[in-house]
Amino acid sequence: MKFNNVVLSASSLEGEDVKNAQGENLGNVKDMMINTESGQVQYYVLSFGGVLGMGNKLFAIPPQAVAVDTKEKCLVLNVDKEKLENAPGFDKDNWPNMADETFRNEIYGHYGYEYRV
């Protein structure tokens, strides 16, 4: 992936490492959910845990909680590992309704953000 661009393609982020500020590997980008009304990223979907992709859990992450680190060529999630482990997650075969207001408020609230269009 090229990280020296101001604009990145969604497909270039898929599979990229996600670390926290301490440099701990938190998983990788599984997908991005786009709000069709605003055109903005509503969630990054992070795959975390498990071994060799088995038993991992998915987490919706507000875009405000994620930064692109062009030097380390990864995404940085501004939370510690414990906060992520305690976040509401879901199984790869049982995705929640990402447009549901209750779900959205729970996710954004967990990470200390308020949803804004």
Secondary structure, 3 states (H helix, E strand, C coil): CCCCCCCCCHHHHCCCEEECCCCCEEEEEEEEEECCCCCCEEEEEEEECCECCECCEEEEECHHHEEEECCCCEEEECCCHHHHHCCCEECCCCCCCCCCHHHHHHHHHHCCCCCCC
